[in-house]
Amino acid sequence: MSDYTYLIPHKLAQGSAPPPGVALPFDTIVLAAREYQPDLPGYEVIRVPLSDEGPPPTPEEQELIRINSSRIVRRLLAGRRVLVTCWRGRNRSGVLAGRALVELGNEPGRVVETIRRLRNGLTNLYFADMVLNHGAQRQSA
């Protein structure tokens, strides 16, 4: 059984690692846990192998987050249903889903607050800051 919470009803969800073989109502599954990158036949899988071991994220991880949060947005705008996961569905999935929500026009502070309330997520302050600063980067662009 997979544990996920919709951030955009029936479009974007954030959750824990889905077990292989379980049927999920999504087109695309983002796997953000470095330690969990299974094959998931029947789904488009976006692999974003992030570490949860020690902040801050490496420059390579920051680039993976930047590129893949935009990929999530493109999928959503194309009408696809996206589940963003990591091991517990809190921080790595939170930074990707959070940045996607900001890119879609949501206020960064509200996004962080929502993910914290719904998923007990973005407790990693470096990841939370990446969501908050993504909004500032968008406004200055």
C-alpha positions, 0 to 999 in steps of 0.5 A: 500500500502506498502512502500519498497526499494530493497537493493538487487534487487528482493531479499532483501527489507527494508520498512514500516509496510505492511498492512494486506491483501496486496499482496507483492512479498516476501516469508518472512516478518520480523516484527521489530516494537514491536508495529506492529506484525500482522498475515500475512497469506501466508508469513513466518513471522519472529518476531523481536519486537524491541523498537524505544523509547530510545537508546541504544538497550537493551542487549536482543534487541541486541541479537534479532538483532544478531540472526535474521540478520543471519536468514535473511541471511540464507533465502536469501542464500536459494533463498527466497525473504525477506522484513524487516519492521518496522513502518516507514522502517528506523531504526529497519528495517535498523539495521537488513537489514544492518547487513544482508548485512554486513554478506553477505560481503558488506562493513559496511560504504557503507551499512550504506550510502546506507540505509541512502540514499535510506530509510533516515534510520539508523539515530538512531546512536546506530543502525548505530553503530551496523551495522558498528561494525558488520563488525569489529566483522566479520573481527576479527573472 
